[in-house]
Amino acid sequence: MSTWDTRRRPDPEGSAAATDLTAMLRNLCRSSPWKWQSLRFEYWDEPFDEDPDPAAPLVRAWLRRPGALRLETADRLVLHSTTGINDSRDGLYISSTRKSWLLPPHLVAPVYDDGGLVRRRPEAAYGEPGFGNGRFSAALDPVELAGNAPAPLEFPGTNPVQVEDVRRVDHHGRPALGATVTPTASYRAADPAAPLCLPGPNRVRIDLETGVCVASQSLEAATLDYGHWIRIIGVDEYMLDDLFLAESMNLTDVRRHISWDIRA
């Protein structure tokens, strides 16, 4: 299946072969790099049961892969804007490391399942831009919940998380898969200081169209306030470079008079 078809398949469960919701959830967690190229969303660094608290602080985000990110407060104050998206890469490529030459994920082909989701991820230059803590980036590509490939049948305990109670849910009008997951000894967070899941049961939601983890919450009594919430507003919208730059790249308007001040 091509990347184009995969990104635009709105409901992977529409395939007759995609009957195992647990396997479907894990494959969906591996699929984000091939599902979208730009995303507009709102992010809360705290969990909610159904709808965000109107008084809770949020950030509005515009993200264009591979590394362009703009963040604003609810009052349109710019918190972060990428400034190096057009910088030269020569210093990276002459560093003589193998990682320097890895291709972006959308330029390599993964192994798909019958529902158009990624069953096995290839080696590539993964990584999402982040802000605040590592959970922001991990939510955009929640592969840490599934691993790069399915666990061997003879070693089921090597899955990063145990998955229970997988169900279809609605998240701000978008179809998603919800589940309760418990990290195992094999769980490796992208950022150990800010994992998507804490020890013990956690509630997660994965958006069906994008593979983004749109909600997480620890269910342990002592850590009920740990988690995040995302409301996706737009997918694959066209985003100009100027949106991510500190200063506009537009040329001077020659129709305007340019004054030249001469010092006395």
Residue pairs with C-beta under 8 A, 6 or more apart in sequence:
1 112
1 116
3 34
3 106
3 109
5 116
6 31
6 34
6 35
6 112
6 116
6 117
7 34
7 35
7 36
7 236
9 115
9 116
10 175
10 208
10 209
11 175
11 208
12 18
12 24
12 27
12 28
12 115
12 116
12 117
12 208
13 21
13 24
13 115
13 168
13 208
14 115
15 114
15 115
15 116
17 113
17 114
17 115
18 24
18 113
18 114
18 115
18 117
21 166
21 167
21 177
22 163
22 166
22 179
23 113
23 150
24 115
24 117
24 166
24 177
25 146
25 163
25 166
25 177
25 179
25 206
26 145
26 146
26 147
26 150
26 159
26 163
27 113
27 115
27 117
27 118
27 119
27 146
28 117
28 177
28 206
28 208
28 211
29 142
29 143
29 145
29 146
29 206
29 211
29 213
30 110
30 117
30 118
30 119
30 120
30 121
30 143
30 146
30 147
30 148
30 211
31 117
31 118
31 211
32 140
32 141
32 142
32 143
32 210
32 211
32 212
33 65
33 105
33 106
33 121
33 124
33 126
33 141
34 105
34 106
34 110
34 118
35 209
35 210
35 211
36 65
36 209
36 210
36 235
36 236
37 64
37 65
37 106
37 236
38 62
38 63
38 64
38 65
38 234
38 235
38 236
38 237
38 238
38 239
39 61
39 62
39 63
39 140
39 210
39 212
39 232
39 234
39 235
40 60
40 61
40 62
40 63
40 232
40 233
40 234
40 235
40 237
41 60
41 61
41 63
41 212
41 230
41 231
41 232
41 233
41 234
42 58
42 59
42 60
42 61
42 230
42 231
42 233
43 58
43 59
43 60
43 61
43 136
43 139
43 228
43 229
43 230
44 52
44 56
44 57
44 58
44 228
44 229
44 230
45 57
45 132
45 133
45 135
45 136
45 228
46 56
46 225
46 227
46 228
46 229
47 203
47 215
47 216
47 217
47 218
47 224
47 225
47 226
47 227
47 228
47 229
48 56
48 215
48 229
52 58
52 229
52 231
57 73
57 74
58 73
58 74
59 71
59 72
59 73
59 79
59 131
60 71
60 72
60 73
60 74
61 69
61 70
61 71
61 72
62 68
62 69
62 70
62 239
62 243
62 244
63 69
63 70
63 128
63 129
63 140
64 239
64 244
65 104
65 106
65 128
66 104
66 125
67 82
67 84
67 85
67 129
68 82
68 85
68 129
68 239
68 241
68 243
68 244
69 80
69 81
69 82
69 129
69 131
69 244
70 78
70 80
70 81
70 82
70 243
70 244
71 78
71 79
71 80
71 81
71 131
72 78
72 79
73 79
79 131
80 131
81 244
81 245
81 246
82 129
82 244
82 245
83 244
83 245
83 246
85 241
85 244
85 245
86 241
92 100
93 100
93 101
99 125
102 123
102 124
102 125
103 124
103 125
104 124
104 125
105 121
105 122
105 124
105 125
105 126
107 124
108 122
108 123
108 124
109 122
110 118
110 119
110 120
110 121
110 122
111 118
111 119
111 120
112 118
112 119
113 119
117 211
119 149
119 150
120 148
120 149
120 150
121 143
121 148
121 149
126 141
126 143
127 137
128 137
128 140
128 141
129 137
130 136
130 137
133 191
133 193
133 194
134 189
134 190
134 191
134 193
134 194
134 195
135 191
135 194
135 195
135 196
135 216
135 228
136 228
137 190
137 191
138 144
138 189
138 190
138 191
138 194
138 195
138 196
138 213
139 196
139 212
139 213
139 214
139 216
139 228
139 230
140 212
140 213
141 211
141 212
142 196
142 204
142 206
142 211
142 212
142 213
143 190
144 160
144 187
144 188
144 189
144 190
144 195
144 196
145 160
145 161
145 181
145 196
145 197
145 204
145 213
146 159
146 160
146 161
147 158
147 159
147 160
147 186
151 157
151 158
151 159
151 186
152 158
157 184
157 185
157 186
158 184
158 186
159 184
159 186
160 183
160 184
160 186
160 187
160 188
161 181
161 182
161 183
161 184
161 187
161 197
162 181
162 182
162 184
163 179
163 180
163 181
164 179
164 180
164 181
164 182
165 178
165 179
165 180
166 177
166 178
166 179
167 177
167 178
167 179
168 175
168 176
168 177
168 178
169 175
169 176
169 177
169 178
169 205
170 176
171 205
171 207
171 214
171 215
172 214
172 231
172 232
174 207
174 208
174 209
174 214
174 232
175 207
175 208
175 209
176 205
176 206
176 207
176 208
176 214
177 205
177 206
177 208
178 203
178 204
178 205
178 206
178 215
179 203
179 204
179 206
180 201
180 202
180 203
180 204
180 219
181 197
181 201
181 202
181 204
182 197
182 200
182 201
182 202
183 195
183 197
183 198
183 199
183 202
187 195
187 197
189 195
189 196
189 197
196 202
196 204
196 213
196 216
197 204
197 216
197 218
198 218
198 220
198 223
198 226
199 220
200 218
200 219
200 220
200 223
201 218
201 219
201 220
202 216
202 217
202 218
202 219
202 227
203 215
203 216
203 217
203 219
203 227
204 213
204 215
204 216
205 213
205 214
205 215
205 216
206 212
206 213
206 214
207 213
207 214
207 232
209 235
210 232
210 235
212 230
212 232
213 228
213 230
214 229
214 230
214 231
214 232
215 227
215 228
215 229
215 230
216 227
216 228
217 224
217 226
217 227
218 224
218 226
218 227
241 249
242 248
242 249
242 250
252 258
